[in-house]
C-alpha cells in the first residue's frame, strides 16, 4: 500500500535508488520535475516550467505550428542541461492534447527524439487517472473526490472514491482553445465573456449529468490558472510551491479576480504581481472556467494542488519499482 506522508514525500516501497526526471509537454506550457526515489520515498529536487504554447492554433488548422515546435524544443534543450546537471538516470516525457490532435505530431516527436528524449503521447484517460490517483493518495479524503485539471487544450475531470476511479472525462477545451474561440477583443467585451461562460456552463452541466456525482465530495484543482489565483492573492514575486499547495481558493476569491482581469487589457495584466506574463491572456478563460465550475457543481471552495501530471508520472514509476 502506498503511504502518503508530507508534501512531496508520499511513496513507501522497497526498490532500487533512482533519480528521475518527468516532463509534461502540454498545450500551453512545458514543465519538468526532477526527483529522487530512495529509501522508500520520492523526494523532489527541482521543478520548473515555461509557457511554450505548443498547441497554438492546433484546433483550428490541425497542425503544430513551426514556431510553436521551435519554442518547445528550445525549452527542452534547457531542460536537458538541467537533467544532465542533476544526473537523472531516467527521463519520462509525455505530451497531451495538442499532440493528440496534430496531424504532424510525428514531426514533433522526432525532433524531441533528436534530443535523446523518448516522448509518449498520453491518452486522456491516462492523463486524468495519473492526476486523480496522485491527489487522493496525498490528501486521503474521507469522502468522494474530484480532480479538475484545466489545461491548455483539454480539461480532465476525474471522480471517484479513494483509489477507485468511478468516472472521468476529457473535455476538449482548455484555456488556449477558449481564448482562441471566444476572446477577440482586448479587454474582452461583455458579449464575449457571456458567450464564453455559456459554453463552459453547457459543457459542465452535461458532464455533471453523465458523471452521476453524489454529495459530499471534495475538489482538487490542478494547473496554472488555479495556482495563479493563489500567487496573485498572496502577491508572490517568487512562486512559493509550499504555500500554494493545499491552499483553499473560495468561489468569492475566484469571482474577485475574474472581475478584475476581464476589465484589464493583456498588457495591464502582465503587471499583476504573481501572474506569469505568459498567462496574461489565458487567465481570463481560466478564471471563467472555475467561476462557472463552482456554480454548476455548487461548491464554494477548491483545494489547490501541485500534484499534477508530473507528480503522477513519478508516482507511477515508484509503484513500478515497487512491483519490480
C-alpha positions as CSV (number, residue, x, y, z in Angstrom):
1,X,0.0,0.0,0.0
2,X,1.3,3.4,-0.9
3,X,1.6,5.7,2.1
4,X,1.4,9.4,1.6
5,X,3.1,11.4,4.3
6,X,4.2,15.1,3.9
7,X,4.2,17.2,0.8
8,X,6.2,15.5,-1.9
9,X,7.2,12.6,0.3
10,X,4.5,10.2,-0.4
11,X,5.8,6.9,-1.5
12,X,6.8,3.9,0.6
13,X,8.2,0.9,-1.1
14,X,11.3,-1.3,-1.3
15,X,13.2,-0.7,-4.5
16,X,16.3,0.5,-6.1
17,X,17.6,4.0,-5.8
18,X,16.6,6.0,-8.8
19,X,16.8,9.7,-9.9
20,X,14.1,10.5,-12.4
21,X,13.0,13.5,-14.5
22,X,9.4,13.7,-15.6
23,X,8.4,16.1,-18.3
24,X,4.9,17.2,-19.3
25,X,4.6,19.0,-22.6
26,X,1.1,20.5,-22.6
27,X,-0.8,22.7,-25.0
28,X,0.1,25.8,-23.1
29,X,3.2,25.0,-21.0
30,X,6.1,22.7,-20.7
31,X,7.1,21.5,-17.2
32,X,9.7,19.3,-15.6
33,X,10.2,17.7,-12.2
34,X,13.4,16.0,-11.0
35,X,13.1,13.7,-8.1
36,X,14.9,11.0,-6.1
37,X,13.3,7.7,-5.5
38,X,15.3,6.4,-2.5
39,X,14.7,4.8,0.9
40,X,11.0,4.4,0.4
41,X,10.3,8.0,-0.8
42,X,10.0,10.2,-3.8
43,X,11.8,13.4,-2.9
44,X,11.6,16.3,-5.5
45,X,14.8,18.1,-6.1
46,X,13.8,20.6,-8.8
47,X,10.7,21.8,-10.5
48,X,10.3,24.3,-13.4
49,X,8.1,25.2,-16.2
50,X,7.6,27.7,-19.0
51,X,4.8,28.8,-21.3
52,X,5.6,27.4,-24.7
53,X,2.1,27.4,-26.3
54,X,2.8,24.2,-28.3
55,X,-0.9,23.9,-29.2
56,X,-1.4,27.4,-30.5
57,X,-3.9,27.2,-33.4
58,X,-3.9,23.3,-33.5
59,X,-7.7,23.1,-33.0
60,X,-8.2,25.4,-36.0
61,X,-5.7,24.1,-38.5
62,X,-4.9,20.6,-37.3
63,X,-1.1,21.1,-37.2
64,X,1.5,22.1,-34.7
65,X,3.0,25.4,-35.9
66,X,6.7,25.5,-36.7
67,X,7.2,28.4,-34.3
68,X,5.4,26.5,-31.5
69,X,7.6,23.5,-32.1
70,X,10.7,25.6,-32.0
71,X,9.7,27.3,-28.8
72,X,9.1,24.0,-27.1
73,X,12.3,22.4,-28.4
74,X,14.3,25.4,-27.1
75,X,12.9,24.9,-23.6
76,X,13.5,21.1,-23.8
77,X,17.2,21.9,-24.6
78,X,17.3,24.0,-21.4
79,X,15.7,21.1,-19.5
80,X,18.2,18.6,-20.9
81,X,21.1,20.6,-19.5
82,X,19.3,20.6,-16.1
83,X,18.8,16.9,-16.3
84,X,22.4,16.3,-17.0
85,X,23.4,18.6,-14.2
86,X,21.3,16.6,-11.8
87,X,22.5,13.3,-13.3
88,X,19.0,11.9,-13.7
89,X,19.1,8.2,-14.6
90,X,15.7,8.1,-16.3
91,X,13.6,10.5,-18.2
92,X,9.8,10.1,-18.6
93,X,8.4,12.5,-21.0
94,X,4.8,12.8,-22.2
95,X,2.7,15.2,-24.3
96,X,-1.0,15.6,-24.3
97,X,-3.9,17.1,-26.2
98,X,-2.1,19.2,-28.7
99,X,-0.1,16.2,-29.9
100,X,-3.2,14.0,-29.8
101,X,-4.9,16.4,-32.3
102,X,-2.0,17.3,-34.5
103,X,-1.6,15.7,-37.9
104,X,2.2,16.4,-37.7
105,X,2.7,15.1,-34.2
106,X,5.3,12.6,-35.5
107,X,7.4,15.5,-36.7
108,X,7.4,16.9,-33.2
109,X,8.2,13.6,-31.6
110,X,11.1,13.1,-33.9
111,X,12.5,16.5,-33.1
112,X,12.3,15.6,-29.4
113,X,13.9,12.2,-30.1
114,X,16.9,14.0,-31.6
115,X,17.5,15.5,-28.2
116,X,17.7,12.0,-26.8
117,X,14.3,12.1,-25.2
118,X,11.6,9.5,-25.9
119,X,8.2,11.2,-25.9
120,X,4.9,9.4,-25.4
121,X,1.5,10.8,-26.4
122,X,-0.6,10.2,-23.3
123,X,-4.2,9.2,-23.7
124,X,-6.8,11.4,-22.0
125,X,-7.7,8.5,-19.6
126,X,-4.0,8.1,-18.5
127,X,-3.7,11.8,-18.0
128,X,-6.9,12.0,-15.8
129,X,-6.1,8.9,-13.8
130,X,-2.5,9.9,-13.0
131,X,-3.6,13.2,-11.6
132,X,-6.5,11.7,-9.7
133,X,-4.5,9.0,-8.0
134,X,-1.7,11.3,-7.1
135,X,-4.1,13.6,-5.3
136,X,-6.2,11.0,-3.4
137,X,-3.1,9.3,-2.2
138,X,-1.7,12.5,-0.9
139,X,-4.9,14.2,0.6
140,X,-6.6,11.0,1.7
141,X,-10.1,12.4,1.5
142,X,-12.8,10.9,3.8
143,X,-15.5,11.5,1.1
144,X,-15.6,11.2,-2.6
145,X,-13.1,13.3,-4.6
146,X,-12.9,15.1,-7.9
147,X,-9.8,16.4,-9.6
148,X,-10.1,19.2,-12.1
149,X,-7.0,19.6,-14.3
150,X,-7.6,22.7,-16.5
151,X,-5.0,22.5,-19.3
152,X,-4.4,24.5,-22.5
153,X,-6.1,22.2,-25.0
154,X,-8.3,19.9,-22.8
155,X,-9.7,19.7,-19.3
156,X,-9.5,16.4,-17.4
157,X,-12.1,15.9,-14.7
158,X,-12.0,12.7,-12.7
159,X,-14.3,11.5,-9.9
160,X,-14.0,8.6,-7.6
161,X,-13.9,7.1,-4.1
162,X,-10.4,6.6,-2.7
163,X,-8.2,4.9,-5.3
164,X,-11.3,3.7,-7.3
165,X,-11.8,6.0,-10.3
166,X,-15.6,5.9,-11.0
167,X,-15.8,8.4,-13.9
168,X,-13.6,10.6,-15.9
169,X,-13.9,12.7,-19.0
170,X,-11.6,14.8,-21.1
171,X,-13.4,18.0,-22.2
172,X,-11.9,19.0,-25.5
173,X,-11.2,22.6,-24.5
174,X,-8.7,24.3,-22.2
175,X,-7.6,27.9,-21.7
176,X,-5.8,28.3,-25.1
177,X,-8.8,26.8,-27.0
178,X,-11.2,29.0,-25.1
179,X,-9.1,32.1,-25.7
180,X,-8.8,31.4,-29.4
181,X,-12.5,30.6,-29.8
182,X,-14.2,33.3,-27.7
183,X,-11.9,36.2,-26.8
184,X,-11.2,38.5,-29.8
185,X,-11.1,41.9,-28.0
186,X,-8.7,43.4,-25.5
187,X,-10.2,43.7,-23.0
188,X,-13.0,41.2,-23.7
189,X,-16.4,42.6,-24.5
190,X,-19.4,41.7,-22.3
191,X,-20.8,39.6,-25.2
192,X,-17.5,37.7,-25.5
193,X,-17.3,36.6,-21.9
194,X,-21.0,36.0,-21.7
195,X,-20.7,33.6,-24.7
196,X,-17.6,32.1,-23.1
197,X,-19.3,31.4,-19.8
198,X,-22.4,30.0,-21.6
199,X,-20.2,27.5,-23.5
200,X,-18.4,26.4,-20.3
201,X,-21.7,26.1,-18.4
202,X,-23.3,23.9,-21.1
203,X,-20.4,21.5,-21.2
204,X,-20.1,21.2,-17.4
205,X,-23.8,20.7,-16.9
206,X,-23.7,17.9,-19.5
207,X,-20.7,16.4,-17.7
208,X,-22.5,16.5,-14.4
209,X,-25.4,14.6,-15.8
210,X,-23.2,11.9,-17.3
211,X,-20.9,11.5,-14.2
212,X,-23.6,10.7,-11.6
213,X,-21.7,12.6,-8.9
214,X,-23.1,12.2,-5.4
215,X,-22.5,14.6,-2.5
216,X,-20.5,15.1,-0.4
217,X,-17.3,15.4,-2.4
218,X,-14.1,17.5,-2.3
219,X,-12.5,19.2,-5.3
220,X,-8.8,19.4,-6.0
221,X,-7.8,22.0,-8.6
222,X,-4.7,21.5,-10.8
223,X,-3.0,23.7,-13.3
224,X,-1.7,27.2,-14.0
225,X,-5.0,29.0,-13.6
226,X,-5.9,27.9,-10.1
227,X,-2.3,28.2,-8.8
228,X,-2.2,31.7,-10.3
229,X,-5.1,32.7,-8.1
230,X,-3.1,31.9,-5.1
231,X,0.1,33.7,-6.4
232,X,-1.9,36.8,-7.3
233,X,-3.8,36.9,-4.0
234,X,-0.6,36.4,-2.0
235,X,1.3,38.8,-4.3
236,X,4.1,36.4,-4.9
237,X,7.2,37.9,-6.5
238,X,8.7,34.4,-6.2
239,X,6.5,31.4,-6.6
240,X,6.1,29.5,-3.4
241,X,5.1,25.9,-4.0
242,X,4.7,25.1,-0.3
243,X,2.3,28.0,0.2
244,X,0.3,27.3,-3.0
245,X,-0.1,23.5,-2.4
246,X,-3.1,22.9,-0.2
247,X,-4.4,26.5,-0.3
248,X,-8.1,26.8,-0.2
249,X,-9.5,29.0,-3.0
250,X,-13.0,30.1,-2.4
251,X,-15.7,30.9,-5.0
252,X,-15.7,34.6,-3.9
253,X,-11.9,34.8,-4.4
254,X,-12.3,33.4,-8.0
255,X,-15.0,35.9,-8.7
256,X,-12.9,38.8,-7.3
257,X,-10.0,38.1,-9.6
258,X,-12.2,37.3,-12.6
259,X,-14.0,40.6,-12.3
260,X,-10.6,42.3,-12.1
261,X,-8.9,40.7,-15.1
262,X,-11.8,41.0,-17.5
263,X,-11.7,44.7,-17.1
264,X,-8.0,45.0,-17.9
265,X,-6.0,44.8,-21.2
266,X,-3.5,42.0,-21.6
267,X,-0.5,44.4,-21.2
268,X,-2.0,45.6,-17.9
269,X,-2.5,42.1,-16.6
270,X,1.2,41.5,-17.1
271,X,1.8,43.9,-14.2
272,X,-0.3,41.9,-11.8
273,X,2.1,40.7,-9.1
274,X,2.0,36.9,-9.0
275,X,0.8,36.4,-12.6
276,X,3.2,34.9,-15.1
277,X,3.4,37.2,-18.1
278,X,2.8,34.3,-20.4
279,X,-0.6,33.7,-18.8
280,X,-1.8,37.3,-19.1
281,X,-4.2,36.4,-21.9
282,X,-5.4,32.9,-20.9
283,X,-6.1,33.9,-17.2
284,X,-9.5,35.3,-18.4
285,X,-10.9,32.0,-19.8
286,X,-9.2,30.1,-17.0
287,X,-11.0,32.1,-14.3
288,X,-14.2,32.0,-16.2
289,X,-14.0,28.2,-16.2
290,X,-13.5,27.9,-12.4
291,X,-16.2,30.5,-11.7
292,X,-18.7,28.6,-13.8
293,X,-17.5,25.3,-12.3
294,X,-18.2,26.4,-8.8
295,X,-21.7,27.5,-9.9
296,X,-22.6,24.3,-11.8
297,X,-21.3,22.0,-9.1
298,X,-22.5,24.2,-6.2
299,X,-19.1,24.2,-4.5
300,X,-17.7,27.2,-2.5
301,X,-14.1,26.1,-2.3
302,X,-11.4,24.3,-4.2
303,X,-8.2,22.9,-2.7
304,X,-5.3,23.9,-4.9
305,X,-2.9,21.1,-5.6
306,X,0.7,21.0,-7.0
307,X,0.3,17.2,-7.6
308,X,-0.4,17.3,-11.3
309,X,0.8,15.1,-14.2
310,X,4.5,15.5,-13.4
311,X,4.0,14.1,-9.9
312,X,1.5,11.4,-11.1
313,X,4.2,10.1,-13.5
314,X,6.7,10.0,-10.7
315,X,4.3,8.1,-8.5
316,X,3.6,5.6,-11.3
317,X,7.3,5.0,-11.7
318,X,7.7,4.5,-8.0
319,X,5.0,1.9,-7.9
320,X,6.5,0.2,-10.9
321,X,9.7,-0.1,-8.9
322,X,7.8,-1.5,-6.0
323,X,6.4,-4.3,-8.2
324,X,9.9,-4.9,-9.7
